[in-house]
Amino acid sequence: MFSDPRHKRYARYLGLGAEIAVALSTPIFLGYWFDIRWETSPWFLLGGILLGILLLIGIFSRVIKEISNTDKKNRRE
């Protein structure tokens, strides 16, 4: 899709930013919605916050693993 390598890198970073935003905001908003619907405040919201944080840790660990694999590959060449 992109011929310039810089554009590929920018698109990857943009996708990562969108993934982080969705992974953090969706569980929080769903938890808030469940709390309002079932009058259980603040339990579902706290669960959504915890789930969002766990998702962020997973995303960051994947990114770190990708970066370290890229560094190892570049050292070999």
C-alpha positions in Angstrom: 0.0 0.0 0.0 2.8 2.4 0.9 5.9 2.5 -1.2 7.9 4.8 1.1 9.2 3.0 4.3 8.5 6.1 6.4 4.8 5.9 5.5 4.7 2.3 6.6 6.3 3.2 9.9 3.8 6.1 10.4 0.9 3.9 9.6 2.1 1.3 12.1 2.4 3.9 14.8 -1.0 5.3 14.0 -2.5 1.8 14.3 -0.7 1.3 17.6 -2.1 4.6 19.0 -5.6 3.6 17.9 -5.2 0.1 19.4 -4.1 1.6 22.8 -7.0 4.1 22.8 -9.6 1.4 22.1 -8.0 -1.1 24.5 -8.2 1.4 27.4 -11.4 3.3 26.7 -13.8 0.4 25.6 -13.6 -1.6 28.9 -13.9 1.6 30.9 -17.0 2.8 29.0 -18.6 -0.6 29.1 -18.0 -0.8 32.9 -19.5 2.6 33.3 -22.5 1.6 31.2 -23.1 -1.6 33.2 -22.8 0.3 36.5 -25.5 2.7 35.3 -27.8 0.0 34.0 -27.6 -2.3 37.0 -26.9 0.3 39.7 -23.7 -1.5 40.8 -21.4 1.6 40.9 -18.4 1.5 41.0 -17.7 -2.2 40.6 -18.0 -2.7 36.8 -16.1 0.6 36.2 -13.3 -0.6 38.4 -13.3 -3.9 36.6 -13.2 -2.1 33.3 -10.2 0.0 34.4 -8.4 -3.2 35.5 -9.2 -4.9 32.3 -8.0 -1.9 30.3 -4.7 -1.8 32.2 -4.2 -5.5 31.6 -4.8 -5.0 27.9 -2.3 -2.2 27.8 0.3 -4.4 29.5 -0.3 -7.0 26.9 0.1 -4.5 24.1 3.2 -3.0 25.6 4.8 -6.4 26.0 4.0 -7.3 22.4 5.6 -4.0 21.2 8.7 -4.6 23.3 9.0 -8.1 22.0 8.7 -6.8 18.4 11.3 -4.1 19.0 13.8 -6.6 20.5 13.3 -9.0 17.6 13.9 -6.2 15.2 17.1 -5.1 17.1 18.4 -8.7 17.1 17.7 -9.0 13.4 19.5 -5.7 12.6 22.5 -6.8 14.6 22.9 -10.0 12.6 23.0 -8.1 9.3 
